[in-house]
Amino acid sequence: MNKLEEIINNPDKYNLPPETKDGLRSLLRAFETNPFFPISR
């Protein structure tokens, strides 16, 4: 999960288009709100 957050926080480093950034944010929210995918920070 740390890698996903790093990618979201540094999109220029990974040359991500805006659609990809939005998709990754949605994915992170889905993991954070789903009790079947417990994520520790």
C-alpha positions as CSV (number, residue, x, y, z in Angstrom):
1,M,0.0,0.0,0.0
2,N,2.9,2.3,0.6
3,K,4.0,2.0,-3.0
4,L,0.5,2.9,-4.2
5,E,0.5,6.0,-2.0
6,E,3.9,6.9,-3.2
7,I,2.7,6.7,-6.8
8,I,-0.4,8.8,-6.1
9,N,1.7,11.4,-4.2
10,N,4.4,11.6,-6.9
11,P,2.6,11.3,-10.2
12,D,5.2,13.3,-12.2
13,K,7.9,10.9,-11.2
14,Y,6.0,8.1,-12.8
15,N,4.6,10.1,-15.8
16,L,1.0,9.3,-15.0
17,P,-1.9,10.8,-17.0
18,P,-4.7,12.4,-14.9
19,E,-7.0,9.4,-15.6
20,T,-4.5,7.0,-14.1
21,K,-4.1,9.2,-11.0
22,D,-7.9,9.3,-10.5
23,G,-8.1,5.5,-11.0
24,L,-5.4,4.9,-8.4
25,R,-7.1,7.1,-5.9
26,S,-10.3,5.3,-6.4
27,L,-8.5,2.0,-6.0
28,L,-6.9,3.2,-2.7
29,R,-10.3,4.3,-1.4
30,A,-11.9,1.0,-2.3
31,F,-9.2,-0.9,-0.4
32,E,-9.5,1.5,2.6
33,T,-13.3,1.1,2.9
34,N,-13.5,-2.6,2.2
35,P,-13.5,-4.7,5.4
36,F,-12.4,-7.7,3.4
37,F,-9.1,-6.1,2.5
38,P,-7.6,-4.9,5.8
39,I,-4.8,-2.5,5.3
40,S,-2.5,-1.4,8.0
41,R,-0.7,1.9,7.6
